[in-house]
């Protein structure tokens, strides 16, 4: 089982996360931000990851620290759970529709962090979530998982739908990338390491 347990405590947030890449989509999420919980539950369900997450953040300030620090911890958990990357497919690309919205996510577990973000979010908030933090979340994940991550809105409209399509597409792309292939005996790289 490819699992990770991460605890991160700062003056701004206290986070404990359990991630199982080989799960069945079970989620127990508590961040204090209802819409963010919904997005992370969608991530777990559509990626078939088991995810347990408890966050105590300084929501009296805003949602930024809670969302960004959760991204940091998720990135660390992905890196820990995927391990030496032997046998994994490494790449994942998904184009996912949600009503009027269509979002592409493509990623490479390359060991090199990079985020390309081409998403416009018209509303400043969805529920209790400040939407500008969504980019910060994905930036933190890509940085701490050491992945190339491209998120592109092909078409959109409703901000809720665009964000949800991004989280679901990310989940499915990551699931594809961490899938093992028996034909890959080491790592999928001419360098011999990732």
C-alpha positions in Angstrom: 0.0 0.0 0.0 1.4 3.4 -1.0 0.5 5.6 1.9 1.7 8.7 3.7 1.0 10.4 7.0 2.1 14.0 7.4 1.7 16.4 10.3 2.6 20.0 9.9 2.2 22.6 12.7 2.9 26.3 12.4 1.6 29.5 14.1 -0.9 29.7 11.3 -2.1 26.1 10.8 -2.1 22.7 12.4 -2.6 19.9 9.8 -2.7 16.1 9.9 -3.2 14.1 6.7 -3.4 10.5 5.9 -3.2 9.6 2.1 -3.5 6.2 0.5 -2.9 6.2 -3.3 -4.4 2.7 -3.6 -7.6 3.4 -1.9 -11.3 3.4 -2.9 -12.2 7.1 -2.7 -13.0 7.3 1.0 -12.7 10.8 2.5 -12.9 12.3 6.0 -12.1 16.0 5.5 -12.3 18.9 8.0 -10.7 22.2 7.1 -13.3 24.6 8.4 -14.1 25.8 4.8 -17.1 23.9 3.5 -16.5 24.4 -0.2 -12.8 23.4 0.2 -13.8 20.3 2.0 -16.2 19.5 -0.9 -13.3 19.9 -3.4 -11.0 17.7 -1.4 -13.7 15.0 -1.0 -14.2 15.2 -4.8 -10.4 14.8 -5.3 -10.4 11.7 -3.1 -13.5 10.2 -4.7 -12.6 10.7 -8.3 -8.9 9.7 -7.9 -9.9 6.7 -5.8 -7.6 7.9 -3.0 -8.4 7.5 0.6 -7.8 10.8 2.3 -8.2 11.8 6.0 -7.5 15.4 6.8 -7.9 17.7 9.8 -6.9 21.3 9.6 -7.1 24.0 12.3 -6.2 27.3 10.5 -6.4 31.0 11.3 -9.7 31.4 9.5 -10.3 34.6 11.5 -7.6 36.1 9.2 -8.8 34.6 5.9 -8.6 31.2 4.1 -5.2 31.7 2.5 -3.0 30.0 5.1 -5.4 27.0 5.5 -5.7 26.4 1.7 -2.0 27.0 0.9 -0.7 24.9 3.8 -3.1 22.1 2.9 -1.6 22.1 -0.6 1.9 21.9 0.9 0.9 18.9 3.0 -0.9 17.2 0.1 2.2 17.6 -2.1 4.4 16.2 0.6 2.0 13.3 1.1 2.0 12.5 -2.7 5.8 12.5 -2.8 6.0 10.3 0.2 3.3 7.8 -0.9 4.6 7.5 -4.5 8.1 6.7 -3.1 10.9 5.9 -5.6 8.5 6.0 -8.5 9.6 2.7 -9.8 7.0 1.1 -12.2 4.7 4.1 -12.3 3.3 5.5 -15.6 4.5 9.0 -14.5 2.2 11.1 -16.7 -1.5 11.8 -16.5 -3.7 14.0 -18.7 -7.5 14.5 -18.3 -10.0 16.8 -20.0 -13.0 16.9 -17.7 -16.4 18.5 -18.4 -18.7 19.9 -15.7 -21.8 21.4 -17.3 -20.7 24.5 -19.3 -17.1 24.2 -18.0 -14.2 22.2 -19.5 -10.8 21.9 -17.8 -7.6 20.2 -18.8 -5.1 19.0 -16.3 -1.9 17.4 -17.4 0.9 16.4 -15.0 4.3 14.7 -14.9 5.8 13.3 -11.7 9.2 14.4 -13.0 10.9 15.5 -9.8 10.8 19.1 -11.2 8.2 21.5 -9.8 6.3 23.7 -12.2 2.8 25.1 -12.3 1.2 26.5 -15.5 -2.2 28.0 -14.5 -4.5 29.3 -17.2 -7.8 29.6 -15.3 -10.0 32.6 -14.9 -12.3 32.6 -11.8 -15.0 35.3 -12.2 -16.3 35.2 -8.6 -14.1 36.3 -5.7 -15.7 33.7 -3.4 -17.4 30.4 -3.6 -19.1 29.7 -0.3 -16.4 30.5 2.3 -13.5 30.0 -0.1 -11.6 32.9 -1.5 -11.1 31.8 -5.1 -7.6 33.3 -5.6 -6.4 30.7 -3.1 -7.1 27.9 -5.6 -4.1 28.7 -7.6 -2.0 28.9 -4.4 -3.2 25.4 -3.5 -2.2 23.9 -6.8 1.1 25.8 -6.7 1.9 24.4 -3.3 1.0 20.8 -4.4 3.1 21.0 -7.5 6.1 22.4 -5.5 6.0 19.9 -2.7 5.2 16.9 -4.9 7.9 18.0 -7.3 5.6 17.7 -10.3 5.0 19.6 -13.5 1.3 20.6 -13.3 -0.7 22.3 -16.1 -4.2 23.4 -15.4 -6.1 25.1 -18.2 -9.7 26.2 -18.5 -10.8 25.4 -22.0 -14.2 26.9 -21.4 -16.1 28.0 -18.4 -18.7 30.2 -16.8 -19.8 29.2 -13.3 -16.8 29.6 -10.9 -18.0 26.7 -8.8 -18.0 24.4 -11.9 -14.6 25.5 -13.1 -12.9 24.9 -9.7 -14.7 21.6 -9.2 -13.7 20.4 -12.7 -10.1 21.4 -11.9 -10.0 19.3 -8.7 -11.7 16.3 -10.4 -9.4 16.5 -13.4 -6.4 16.8 -11.1 -7.5 13.7 -9.2 -8.0 11.6 -12.3 -4.7 12.8 -13.9 -2.8 11.9 -10.7 -4.5 8.5 -10.5 -3.3 7.8 -14.1 0.2 9.0 -13.3 0.7 6.9 -10.2 -0.7 3.7 -11.9 1.9 1.0 -12.1 2.6 -0.8 -15.4 4.3 -4.2 -15.2 6.4 -3.3 -18.4 8.2 -0.6 -16.4 10.9 -2.3 -14.4 12.6 0.8 -13.0 11.6 4.4 -13.5 10.2 5.8 -16.8 13.2 8.0 -17.6 16.3 7.6 -19.7 18.3 9.2 -16.8 17.4 6.2 -14.6 16.0 8.4 -11.8 13.1 10.8 -11.2 
